[in-house]
Each structure stands twice: as C-alpha cells, then as structure tokens.
Amino acid sequence: MGEVTERVERSIRELITSGDLGPGGRLPSERTLAAELEAGRTTVRLVLMKLAAEGIVRSEHGRGYFANAANDETK
C-alpha cells in the first residue's frame, strides 16, 4: 500500500474512532474527503471499500458511507 493510501486510511479510521461521527454517523462525501486529505477520489474510494469489507463502515447506495454502530475492533 502506498504512502498516500496509508495516510488516507489512518485519517478515516481516526475520524471514526474519535467519536466525532457517533455510531451510524455519516462520513463526508468521497469528494470532500479527497479534498480534505489531499488525495484522489479513487484512493479514497478504495480505502472506503476496504473499511466496508472489514465492517468498520457501511455503504448505502445513493446516500454515502456510514460508521457502523459497533466499532470496537477499530479501537
């Protein structure tokens, strides 16, 4: 995994585990995350898909990504 990808993943995990979103909280859009994290949308999308596969976030078609209610494995 590249340096940018690792940084994006770490930042998104911190956003979720910090408690700022709360259980079920909606993550910023891919475009917003890409701009804030200075990364490409493809990188952000791949990281979000990885986190979804791990059960940390869930994707709702047309609505975005949401933090799962139980994030014990991310702490």
Secondary structure, 3 states (H helix, E strand, C coil): CCHHHHHHHHHHHHHHHCCCCCCCCECCCHHHHHHHHCCCHHHHHHHHHHHHHCCCEEEECCCEEEECCCCHHHC
